[in-house]
Amino acid sequence: MDRGADGKFERRTSSHFELFQDVDIDRSGGFHGSRRFEQEVLDELEEAYDSLGKLLSLRPERRISVVIYDREIFDAHFRGLFRFQAAGFYNGQIRIRGTTRLTPRLSRVLHHELLHAALDAAAPNLIVPGWVNEGGAEWFEARAVGKRGLSPQERSALVDFAAAGRLLSVKDLSVPAFGRLGPRAAGIAYLQSYAYIELLARRYGERKLPLFYAELIRSKRLDRALSRVYRLDVAGLETALHEEFR
Ligand SMILES: [Zn+2]
């Protein structure tokens, strides 16, 4: 385990996770103490694990490491990786820009990063196209809190991007990560990736999503996964998405 700047990471484990946290909580006991926070985060992660198994049939076997950093330490360590403010990322471990409470926002970030960790565990050498990886993570974090489909705001943002000719091509969205994009482009990239997975879930049913990810993991080929599960090719999917926001 790498040590934080002050080297005071607390370690705690559950069935599928090991948690290290270094947020600025003075007390260990009590309602606002660090032990309670750690337990809440682990409980949330285990719930997320169950949801991921139910929704996408992904159930990583090896324990996943999750590191929650104090915000300043996170920013000092990882600022160079992103051109926008990242709430967390996955690079072999789930790394989270921390809060001292389990907020709804933190819960969503934990869900999001868990999808990345699970895909990596299932296919460590597979470079997953960004829209499949980030779109899946965005879809999972939204779906886990009961959100189905694009919100009116998301839909109108995509209509506006389309009208301005700013929708990204599926080729642009196939880079493995969006960290190098500027804040505006990153916003479009995440939203549009979500829209791709949402389109697949809505038109073909949520139950096909786990088949799609399983076929991608098995064959290591996006074109094969799309054609086997959806009878689609990438260009056809791109056309379908762009037509939705015309
Ligand atoms: Zn992500």
Residues whose N, C-alpha, C, O or C-beta is under 5 A from the ligand:
A	BS01	ZN	E134 A137
